[in-house]
Amino acid sequence: MADDVKFKVSIDGIPVEVAPGTTILNAARQIGGDIVPPAMCYYSKLEGSGGKCRTCLVKVSKGSEKDPRPMPKLVASCRTTVMDGMEVLNITSPEVVEARKGVVEILLLNHPLDCPICDQAGECKLQDLGYEHGSAATRYEFERRTFEKIDIGDKIQLHMTRCILCYRCVYTADQITNQRVHGVLGRGDASEISTYIEKAIDNDFSGNIIDVCPVGALTDKTFRFKNRVWFTKPVDAHRDCPTCSGKVTLWYKGEEVLRVTARKDVYGEVEEFICNTCRFDKKATVDWVIDGPRHIENTSVISANHYELPAPPPVIKKNLRLQEANKEQLERAVKL
């Protein structure tokens, strides 16, 4: 097929042209805005990810120009590729909205509501989903699934009780490290992320499993309970690192660097994975070249304490007469 061939797709009535093989989710991301389905397990940088959380379900009301029949069931947009002439409904479909509400209810069946003490609060996609699609009560009558905390390394804390089994950390370890020592153990309700024979996760890129985790199941031990993210100021920085790209985000509280993370795009996905040296060992400003404030969407709670412009514009218009009067008064006071 020629490289210049494009498929015409309509998502919630908005047309877009994409290359063959593009998934519905990525086609929606090319449009942007509210019509982009949420995704808790799909990660564009990780091969094989997606199809597990079901939060990205959409309705295909028209299969293609050649076969206009609608698909009989809702489909996972991260796994379904587009066809020419396809029409997709996301937020405009009551069926999709109701199904997404049910998916969020399932994700929260066992997930503890410990947001006030969770380090992921403010950056948690499950919080956003719970706010947008969650219900006030649950129909689940059984006891929540709980696990004992285990130590998987000196820098990473595992809270398996919070895990939603998105597999992102497993794919990350598989694809960017030399040896994966953790995975999914057990089946069904007993499934859990763990290491074999209590083996510690220790390699140059192990810290990236913290960044890809969409909830607070994997957190940074060096940052735990130090601060809330909305009280910090994220700043982009870089350094000449022999192991990785060296492009990071520094999270400041005053003049102290509380943590270092990889830079993320608008969908919360890591732009370039970073090594553990950059993440855990370089927490002084002198180690970095500052690029400038990190852009934060105004819909994020982090933006409440973040100023993107070094000198924000004045909220009051300049009054030249008042400035002259103040200047005269200041000169008079100095003379006295």
C-alpha positions in Angstrom: 0.0 0.0 0.0 1.3 3.4 -0.9 2.7 5.6 1.9 0.5 8.5 1.0 -2.8 6.5 1.4 -4.9 7.9 4.2 -8.1 6.6 5.8 -10.9 9.0 6.6 -12.3 8.4 10.0 -15.0 10.3 12.0 -14.8 10.3 15.8 -17.8 12.0 17.5 -18.6 13.7 14.3 -15.0 15.2 13.9 -13.3 13.9 10.7 -9.6 13.1 10.6 -7.3 11.4 8.1 -4.8 8.8 9.4 -2.4 6.3 8.1 -3.6 2.7 7.7 -2.9 0.6 10.8 -3.6 3.5 13.2 -5.7 2.6 16.2 -8.9 4.4 17.0 -7.2 5.7 20.2 -4.3 7.2 18.3 -6.6 8.7 15.7 -8.5 10.4 18.5 -5.3 11.7 19.9 -4.5 13.3 16.6 -7.7 15.3 17.0 -7.2 15.9 20.7 -9.5 17.4 23.3 -12.3 15.6 25.2 -13.0 13.0 22.6 -9.8 11.2 23.3 -10.7 8.0 25.2 -9.0 7.5 28.6 -6.3 4.8 28.8 -5.0 3.2 31.9 -3.0 0.3 30.4 -2.1 1.4 26.9 1.3 3.1 26.5 2.5 4.1 23.0 6.2 3.6 23.9 5.6 0.0 25.0 5.1 -2.8 22.5 2.1 -5.0 23.2 0.5 -2.7 25.8 -3.3 -2.1 25.8 -6.4 -4.2 25.9 -6.4 -4.9 29.6 -8.2 -2.1 31.5 -11.1 -1.5 29.0 -11.5 2.1 29.9 -11.0 3.1 26.3 -14.1 1.3 25.0 -15.9 3.1 22.1 -18.8 2.3 19.8 -18.2 1.8 16.1 -21.4 2.9 14.5 -20.1 2.4 11.0 -17.4 -0.2 10.1 -16.2 1.3 6.8 -17.3 2.5 3.4 -17.2 -1.0 2.0 -19.0 -2.6 5.0 -21.1 0.1 6.8 -22.5 -2.3 9.3 -21.9 -1.2 13.0 -19.8 -3.5 15.2 -22.1 -5.5 17.5 -20.2 -4.7 20.7 -18.1 -1.9 22.2 -14.5 -2.3 21.2 -11.2 -1.3 22.9 -10.0 1.7 20.9 -6.3 1.0 21.8 -6.5 -2.4 20.0 -8.9 -1.7 17.1 -7.4 -0.3 13.9 -9.3 2.1 11.8 -10.9 1.4 8.4 -11.6 3.9 5.6 -15.0 5.6 6.3 -15.3 4.3 9.9 -17.5 6.3 12.2 -16.8 6.1 16.0 -18.8 7.4 18.9 -17.1 8.1 22.3 -18.5 10.7 24.6 -21.5 11.2 22.4 -22.7 7.7 23.0 -24.7 7.0 26.2 -23.8 3.4 25.9 -20.1 4.1 26.0 -20.5 6.5 29.0 -22.5 3.9 30.9 -20.0 1.1 30.1 -17.0 3.3 31.2 -18.8 4.0 34.5 -19.0 0.2 35.0 -15.3 -0.2 34.1 -14.4 2.4 36.7 -16.5 0.7 39.3 -14.7 -2.6 38.6 -11.3 -0.9 38.9 -12.3 0.6 42.2 -13.6 -2.7 43.6 -10.3 -3.5 45.4 -8.4 -0.2 45.0 -8.2 1.4 48.4 -9.4 5.0 48.7 -6.2 6.2 50.4 -5.6 9.2 48.2 -4.9 11.5 51.2 -1.7 9.5 52.0 -0.8 8.3 48.5 2.2 9.9 46.7 0.5 9.5 43.4 -2.4 11.9 44.3 -2.5 14.7 41.9 -1.0 12.7 39.1 -3.3 9.6 39.3 -5.3 8.8 36.2 -7.6 6.7 38.3 -8.5 9.8 40.4 -9.5 11.6 37.2 -11.6 8.6 36.0 -13.2 8.3 39.4 -14.2 11.9 39.3 -15.5 11.9 35.7 -17.2 8.5 35.6 -17.3 7.1 39.1 -20.5 6.5 41.1 -21.2 7.5 44.7 -21.6 3.9 45.8 -20.5 0.4 44.9 -22.5 -2.8 44.4 -19.6 -4.9 45.6 -20.5 -6.7 48.9 -17.4 -8.8 49.4 -14.2 -8.0 51.2 -11.5 -6.0 49.4 -8.5 -7.8 48.1 -5.4 -7.0 50.2 -1.7 -8.0 50.0 1.2 -7.8 52.4 3.8 -5.1 51.5 7.0 -6.5 50.1 10.4 -5.0 49.6 11.5 -5.1 45.9 14.5 -2.8 46.1 16.0 0.1 48.0 14.5 2.8 45.8 11.1 1.4 44.8 8.1 0.8 47.1 5.4 -1.7 45.9 1.9 -1.3 47.2 0.2 -4.3 45.5 -3.1 -3.5 47.1 -3.4 -0.4 44.9 -2.4 -2.2 41.7 -4.9 -2.4 38.8 -2.8 -5.0 36.8 -2.2 -2.8 33.8 1.1 -4.6 33.0 2.9 -1.4 32.1 5.7 -2.0 34.6 6.2 -5.5 33.3 6.4 -4.4 29.6 8.8 -1.6 30.6 11.2 -4.0 32.4 10.9 -6.4 29.5 11.7 -3.9 26.8 14.2 -1.4 28.3 16.2 -3.5 30.7 18.5 -6.5 30.3 16.8 -8.7 32.8 13.3 -8.6 34.2 12.9 -10.1 37.6 9.2 -9.2 38.3 5.9 -10.0 36.6 2.3 -11.1 37.3 2.0 -14.1 39.6 -1.1 -16.1 40.2 -4.4 -16.0 38.3 -7.8 -14.4 38.7 -8.4 -12.7 42.0 -5.0 -13.9 43.3 -3.0 -12.1 40.5 -0.4 -9.8 41.7 2.7 -8.0 40.6 5.8 -9.4 42.4 9.4 -10.6 42.1 10.4 -14.2 42.1 11.8 -15.5 45.4 11.7 -11.9 46.9 14.4 -10.8 44.4 15.2 -7.1 44.4 14.7 -5.1 41.2 18.1 -3.6 40.5 19.2 -2.3 37.1 20.1 1.0 35.5 16.5 1.7 34.3 14.4 0.1 37.0 13.1 3.5 38.2 11.0 3.8 35.0 8.4 1.4 36.3 7.5 4.2 38.8 6.8 6.6 36.0 4.7 4.3 33.9 2.5 3.1 36.8 -0.9 4.9 36.5 -1.8 4.6 40.1 0.2 4.6 43.4 1.2 0.9 43.3 4.9 1.7 42.5 6.3 4.8 44.2 9.7 6.5 44.7 11.1 5.7 48.2 13.2 8.8 48.1 10.1 11.0 47.7 7.6 9.1 49.8 5.6 11.4 52.2 8.0 14.3 51.6 5.4 16.6 49.9 2.3 16.8 47.7 2.9 17.4 44.0 0.7 20.5 43.9 3.1 22.2 46.4 6.1 21.6 44.1 7.4 23.5 41.1 8.3 21.3 38.1 11.2 22.5 36.0 12.6 20.9 32.8 16.4 20.3 32.9 19.1 18.2 31.2 22.6 16.9 31.7 25.2 15.0 29.6 24.5 11.5 30.7 26.4 8.6 29.1 23.5 6.1 29.9 20.3 8.0 28.9 19.1 11.1 27.2 19.5 13.1 30.4 16.3 15.0 29.8 14.2 15.2 33.0 11.8 17.1 35.1 13.0 18.4 38.5 10.4 18.9 41.2 11.4 21.8 43.4 10.2 22.8 46.9 12.0 26.1 47.4 15.6 25.5 46.4 15.5 21.7 47.2 15.0 19.1 44.4 12.6 16.6 46.0 12.5 14.2 43.1 13.5 13.7 39.5 11.2 12.1 36.9 11.2 11.5 33.1 9.4 14.1 31.1 5.8 13.2 30.2 3.6 14.2 27.3 0.0 15.4 27.5 -1.3 11.8 27.9 1.0 11.1 30.9 3.4 8.9 28.8 7.2 9.2 29.2 8.8 11.0 26.3 12.3 9.3 26.9 13.2 6.8 29.6 15.9 7.9 32.0 18.5 6.0 34.1 18.6 5.6 37.8 21.6 7.8 38.2 19.7 10.8 36.8 16.6 9.8 38.8 18.0 9.0 42.2 21.6 10.3 42.5 21.4 13.8 40.9 19.3 15.9 43.2 21.2 19.1 43.2 20.6 22.1 40.9 24.4 22.2 40.1 24.0 18.8 38.5 21.7 20.1 35.8 21.2 22.7 33.1 17.8 24.3 33.6 15.7 24.5 30.5 12.8 26.4 32.1 9.4 25.8 33.8 7.5 22.7 32.8 4.3 23.3 31.0 1.4 22.2 33.2 -2.2 22.0 31.8 -4.6 24.3 33.7 -6.9 21.3 34.3 -4.2 19.7 36.5 -4.2 20.2 40.2 -0.5 20.8 40.0 -1.1 24.1 38.1 -2.6 25.6 41.3 0.9 26.3 42.6 2.8 26.6 39.4 3.7 29.7 37.4 4.9 28.9 33.9 6.1 32.5 33.2 9.1 33.7 35.2 7.4 37.2 35.3 3.6 36.8 35.2 1.8 39.7 33.5 0.4 42.3 35.9 -3.2 41.9 36.9 -3.7 45.7 37.2 -3.2 48.1 34.3 -0.4 50.6 34.6 -1.4 54.0 36.0 1.3 56.5 34.9 -0.1 59.3 37.0 -0.1 57.2 40.1 3.5 56.0 39.4 4.7 59.6 39.0 3.0 60.6 42.3 4.6 57.6 44.1 8.0 58.6 42.7 7.6 62.1 44.0 6.5 60.9 47.4 9.5 58.5 47.5 12.0 61.2 46.6 10.4 63.5 49.3 10.7 60.8 51.9 14.3 60.0 51.0 15.2 63.7 51.5 13.6 63.9 54.9 
